[in-house]
Amino acid sequence: HRLDKDTSGLLLVAKNLVTARHFTKLFKDGKIIKIYYALVSPCPIKNEGKISVNIDKRKTVNESKMFVSDKTGKKSLTRYVVLDKVSNEIALVALKPVTGRTHQLRLHMYHLGSPIIGDKKYFDKSYDINNINNNNLKLHAAILKVPKENIFHADLPDHFKETIDFFGLR
C-alpha cells in the first residue's frame, strides 16, 4: 500500500513481516476497501460511474507521467461518485480504486476530463477557477476498511477543508 507523495490521508503500515505479508495478501485479493476524496474541476459529466483504461509509464527520463495506452498498458479500474458540486465548476468526488496502479486516480480523473485540483502533473491551470488554492493536491485517502477490523477514517487536511468551505460543498 502506498500513497503518492502529495496525497494526504491514511496509510497502512505493518510492524512486522508476518503482518506485512497478511495485509499484502488482503490488498492483492481486493479485500481491503479504500475510499479517497478528491476535488475536481470541471465536474464529471455523469454523477457516478467507472473508469476502466490501460495505464503505462512513459519511458522518457524528463517526464514521469503515466499515460493511457490500450496497446502496452496494464488494466486499471476506478469507481467514482460525485458527492456534491457547484454548477459545472467544481465537484467533491469519492473515488474507489479497484486496482492499484501508479497515479491511477489522478490519471483516471484527468482522462475523464475532470482533473484533480492541485495536481502538478495532470491538472491544467487553465481550469483554475476563482484563484482557488491549487498549490496542494486535493486528493485524500479518507477511509480504509480492513476485514475483521474497524473502518478507519482520516480527517481532511486544512487546505482541503478550506476549499470545500469556500465553495460551500458538503
C-alpha positions in Angstrom: 0.0 0.0 0.0 1.3 3.4 -1.0 0.3 7.0 -1.5 1.7 9.5 -4.0 3.8 12.0 -2.1 1.3 14.8 -2.2 -1.7 12.7 -1.3 -2.9 13.1 2.2 -4.7 10.6 4.5 -4.5 7.1 5.7 -1.5 4.8 5.1 -1.5 1.2 6.5 1.9 0.3 7.8 2.8 -3.2 9.3 5.1 -3.5 12.3 6.5 -6.9 11.3 7.0 -9.2 8.4 4.1 -11.6 9.2 1.6 -8.7 9.4 3.0 -7.2 6.2 2.5 -10.4 4.3 -1.0 -10.7 5.7 -2.0 -7.2 4.6 -0.2 -7.6 1.3 -2.4 -10.6 0.5 -5.6 -8.7 1.6 -4.7 -5.8 -0.8 -3.8 -8.2 -3.6 -7.1 -10.1 -3.2 -9.0 -6.8 -3.2 -10.4 -7.4 0.4 -9.3 -4.0 1.7 -11.5 -1.2 0.6 -10.1 2.3 0.1 -12.1 5.4 -0.4 -10.5 8.7 -1.5 -12.0 12.2 -1.6 -10.9 14.5 -4.5 -11.8 18.0 -5.6 -12.0 18.1 -9.4 -12.6 20.8 -11.9 -14.6 20.8 -14.1 -17.3 18.4 -12.8 -17.6 15.0 -14.3 -20.5 14.8 -16.8 -22.0 11.8 -15.0 -22.7 11.8 -11.3 -21.3 8.2 -10.9 -19.5 5.7 -13.0 -16.4 3.7 -13.5 -13.2 4.4 -15.4 -11.5 1.5 -16.9 -8.4 2.1 -19.1 -5.0 0.6 -19.5 -2.2 2.6 -17.9 1.5 2.6 -18.8 4.6 4.6 -17.8 6.4 7.0 -20.2 9.9 5.8 -21.0 11.4 9.3 -21.2 13.7 10.5 -18.4 12.4 14.0 -18.3 8.7 13.0 -17.9 7.5 10.7 -15.1 3.8 10.9 -16.1 1.7 7.8 -16.6 -0.5 7.7 -19.6 -3.4 5.8 -21.1 -2.3 3.1 -23.6 -4.5 0.4 -25.0 -1.5 -1.3 -26.5 1.1 -1.6 -23.7 -0.7 -0.5 -20.5 -2.0 -2.6 -17.6 -5.7 -2.8 -16.8 -7.0 -0.3 -14.2 -10.4 0.3 -12.7 -11.8 3.1 -10.5 -15.4 3.7 -9.4 -16.5 7.2 -8.6 -19.5 9.1 -7.2 -20.0 12.9 -7.2 -20.8 13.8 -3.6 -21.5 17.5 -4.2 -20.9 20.1 -6.9 -21.1 23.7 -7.7 -22.7 24.1 -11.2 -20.1 22.6 -13.6 -17.1 24.3 -12.0 -16.0 22.1 -9.1 -17.0 18.8 -7.5 -16.3 16.8 -4.5 -15.9 13.2 -5.6 -15.5 9.9 -3.8 -13.1 7.5 -5.6 -12.8 3.8 -5.0 -9.8 2.2 -6.8 -10.4 -1.4 -7.6 -6.8 -1.8 -9.0 -3.8 0.0 -7.7 -1.7 1.4 -10.5 0.7 4.3 -10.1 -1.1 7.7 -10.4 -4.3 5.7 -11.1 -6.8 8.1 -9.5 -5.1 11.2 -10.8 -4.8 9.8 -14.4 -8.3 8.4 -14.4 -9.9 11.8 -13.4 -7.7 13.6 -16.0 -8.8 11.0 -18.6 -12.5 11.6 -17.6 -12.0 15.3 -18.2 -12.2 16.3 -14.5 -8.6 16.5 -13.2 -7.9 16.8 -9.5 -7.2 20.3 -8.4 -3.6 20.9 -7.4 -2.2 18.0 -9.4 1.0 19.4 -10.8 1.3 16.6 -13.4 -2.3 16.3 -14.7 -4.2 19.4 -13.7 -4.3 22.1 -16.4 -4.1 25.5 -14.7 -6.4 27.0 -17.3 -9.2 25.2 -15.3 -8.2 27.2 -12.2 -11.4 28.9 -11.0 -11.7 31.8 -8.6 -8.0 31.6 -7.9 -8.5 28.7 -5.5 -5.6 27.3 -3.6 -4.3 24.7 -6.1 -0.8 24.5 -4.6 -1.8 21.4 -2.7 -3.1 18.3 -4.3 -6.8 17.9 -3.4 -6.7 14.1 -3.1 -7.2 12.5 0.3 -7.1 8.8 1.4 -10.2 9.1 3.7 -11.5 5.7 4.5 -9.9 2.3 4.9 -11.9 -0.9 5.6 -9.9 -3.9 6.7 -11.7 -7.3 7.0 -12.4 -8.2 10.7 -11.2 -4.7 11.8 -12.7 -1.3 12.2 -13.3 1.2 9.5 -10.5 3.8 9.7 -11.1 7.4 8.9 -8.7 10.3 8.3 -9.7 13.9 8.8 -9.3 16.2 5.8 -6.2 18.5 5.9 -6.9 22.2 6.4 -6.2 23.2 2.8 -8.8 20.7 1.6 -11.4 21.8 4.2 -10.8 25.5 3.4 -11.5 24.9 -0.3 -14.6 22.8 0.4 -15.9 25.6 2.8 -15.1 28.3 0.3 -17.3 26.7 -2.3 -20.0 25.6 0.2 -19.5 21.9 -0.7 -20.7 19.1 1.6 
